[in-house]
Amino acid sequence: MTATTGISNRIGVRAALTHIRVVTKRNVLRNLRLPQLVLFATVQPVMFLLLFNYVFGGAIAGGGDTGGLDYINFLIPGILVQTAVFGSGQTSLGLTEDLAAGVIDRFRSLPMARSAVLAGRTIADFLRNVFVNALMLVVGFLMGWRYEQGFLAMVLGVAMVLLFGYSMSWVMATIGLTVKTPEAAQSAGFLPIFPLVFASSVFVPVESMPSWLQGFADNQPITVLTNTARSLMLPDEVAAGLGLDTGTLLLQSAGWILAILAVFAPFAVRQYRKVVS
């Protein structure tokens, strides 16, 4: 064990929090100084919103499966979840890019808390998700989206989505630290995300899917989080018509978030220790 590792093991909580803040700031500033990152982070979800609303919205809403809603009101909660989950992929890319550039090696040589690298990375990506989801709400409002259960209920729904995105960042951190290259991280990260997003209630009601797929789609976390956000934004009678019970969905969403963090945060820490050992 190196001298710096011994020092980092004796770092106090206050110093560790300072290190996390510094690394978070470094990652946030890095995103701001690379305009292409901001551009791709914002343009892609806006394109999804526009395409699915205007290309598929008429056919889906016309089928009567959205409880008589304008499709934009059905779609926005799902787009928020999709944006947060896709945004979590930046965690694996950021970590692997730092590995390739030797930044992690330089961090290892400093007397800093090891937790700062992972925590700073995931918090910075959480803040980026806050910005992008806020943009989605603005664009959705311009397209006709409205929340129907009050501002605080809407904020709670968005907060649950963002916390889910944060938990998924730890999944992506584990993947990135396992594959170790940006190219592999991008492919490995999106491989499980795409079927989860598209086999969910993000874009269409689960009832419109084949019966053999409905059981999976109904109970996977992206559907649960999407339905939770919908139940907090749609009128009570519409949510009831869609079979959405807010209390049950909030408990299920919290359970998924805590379970993902409990499993993948330790895995990510273990992988990081292997990388820097």
Sequence and secondary structure as in RCSB ss.txt:
>XXXX:A:sequence
MTATTGISNRIGVRAALTHIRVVTKRNVLRNLRLPQLVLFATVQPVMFLLLFNYVFGGAIAGGGDTGGLDYINFL
IPGILVQTAVFGSGQTSLGLTEDLAAGVIDRFRSLPMARSAVLAGRTIADFLRNVFVNALMLVVGFLMGWRYEQG
FLAMVLGVAMVLLFGYSMSWVMATIGLTVKTPEAAQSAGFLPIFPLVFASSVFVPVESMPSWLQGFADNQPITVL
TNTARSLMLPDEVAAGLGLDTGTLLLQSAGWILAILAVFAPFAVRQYRKVVS
>XXXX:A:secstr
  HHHHHHHT  HHHHHHHHHHHHHHHHHHHHH HHHHHHHHHHHHHHHHHIIIIIHHHHHHTTTTTT  HHHHH
HHHHHHHHHHHHHHHHHHHHHHHHHHTHHHHHHTSS  THHHHHHHHHHHHHHHHHHHHHHHHHHHHTT   SS 
HHHHHHHHHHHHHHHHHHHHHHHHHHHHH SHHHHHHHHHHHHHHHHHTTTTTS GGGS HHHHHHHHHSHHHHH
HHHHHHTTS HHHHHHTT  HHHHHHHHHHHHHHHHHHHHHHHHHHHHHHH 
